[in-house]
Amino acid sequence: MPTKVAIITGAARGIGYGIATCLARQGTQVVIADMNGESAREAAAQLAAATGVKTLGLACDITARPQVEALIRETLRQFGQIDILVNNAGICPFVDIMEMSEEMFKKTVDVNLHGAFHCTQLAAREMIQRGQGGRVIFITSLAANVTSAAQGDYAASKAGLHMLMKSFAIALGPKGITCNAIAPGMILTDMTRFHWEKPEPAAFVKQRVPVGRIGTPEDIGNAVVLLCAPEAAYINGVGLIVDGGHQAVCA
Ligand SMILES: NC(=O)c1ccc[n+]([C@@H]2O[C@H](COP(=O)([O-])OP(=O)(O)OC[C@H]3O[C@@H](n4cnc5c(N)ncnc54)[C@H](O)[C@@H]3O)[C@@H](O)[C@H]2O)c1
């Protein structure tokens, strides 16, 4: 199979790095784009050493369209093509919606929603021009369906992201570019560690999640691999919940 090239946003750590790892294991060349450029370069070097595939770490704040344009340009200069985009970068401040400042609300929406808009539109234009199709994956959340007072901004942005995915799926399907969402459940990363490593929440996960454990970044990476497989060519415009069965449980 010809070598593929993937851009993964927010991939210097956490779920993004797990996705990068799983794609690289399949032989996919990986561009790790992250606001933290130094961490992106370190992560890319670490992944290249571990898998033997060509990688690149680039600084990119996805809320700044010129930086996303530069990311696409540099990817094409160094790899010549873009086959896969994973819109993974996201933030979740965990502040009660009644206490949240306007700036914080706007920031969450800017990163989680506008960032994915810039990346998808610009990467998809290149995919269309090349004419070989492509895959775009949006990392949403269970919070696109259920939420809490401390996740008002986050849930609104993720629900919006799910619908943005559907609009792109309709626009890009005729070009052979599929768009789908993955909604992770509870995944242990630096974003959530402060909570899930406390004894009570840790016990809750064991009891509540049918598979009996918290998710890992590679659980999400493996789902991305599935949706990027040639066999997934007819899957378009849908959300895949990857939560160990958590959402299937009634109260
Ligand atoms: N961890 C979970 O339980 C969980 C559950 C559901 C969904 N998610 C989603 O998965 C994605 C990754 O989450 P995570 O837990 O790995 O988070 P994380 O905080 O560990 O990592 C996020 C990465 O995104 C980068 N980033 C933040 N803002 C950026 C920007 N403007 N431009 C570019 N990069 C930026 C950060 O530097 C960081 O490397 C997010 O979209 C999150 O909403 C996570």
The ligand as an ORCA input file, in Angstrom:
! r2SCAN-3c Opt
* xyz 0 1
  N      -9.042     13.019     27.981
  C     -10.336     12.734     27.885
  O     -10.944     12.061     28.748
  C     -11.116     13.216     26.692
  C     -12.441     12.782     26.571
  C     -13.178     13.203     25.471
  C     -12.598     14.029     24.507
  N     -11.323     14.437     24.653
  C     -10.765     15.299     23.587
  O      -9.590     14.716     23.062
  C      -8.697     15.738     22.627
  C      -7.334     15.551     23.266
  O      -7.500     15.568     24.678
  P      -6.319     15.205     25.704
  O      -6.955     14.643     26.904
  O      -5.250     14.434     25.003
  O      -5.798     16.683     26.054
  P      -4.362     17.222     26.502
  O      -4.618     18.489     27.219
  O      -3.574     16.155     27.190
  O      -3.647     17.521     25.100
  C      -4.129     18.524     24.244
  C      -3.011     19.008     23.331
  O      -3.567     20.036     22.494
  C      -2.647     21.119     22.419
  N      -3.378     22.353     22.125
  C      -4.189     23.059     22.969
  N      -4.636     24.170     22.357
  C      -4.097     24.168     21.101
  C      -4.159     25.052     19.995
  N      -4.863     26.206     20.057
  N      -3.490     24.736     18.868
  C      -2.758     23.597     18.790
  N      -2.625     22.727     19.824
  C      -3.304     23.017     20.953
  C      -1.960     21.144     23.782
  O      -0.711     21.824     23.713
  C      -1.827     19.639     24.093
  O      -0.602     19.113     23.601
  C      -9.384     17.068     22.979
  O     -10.072     17.562     21.860
  C     -10.359     16.668     24.080
  O     -11.450     17.549     24.137
  C     -10.563     14.060     25.718
*
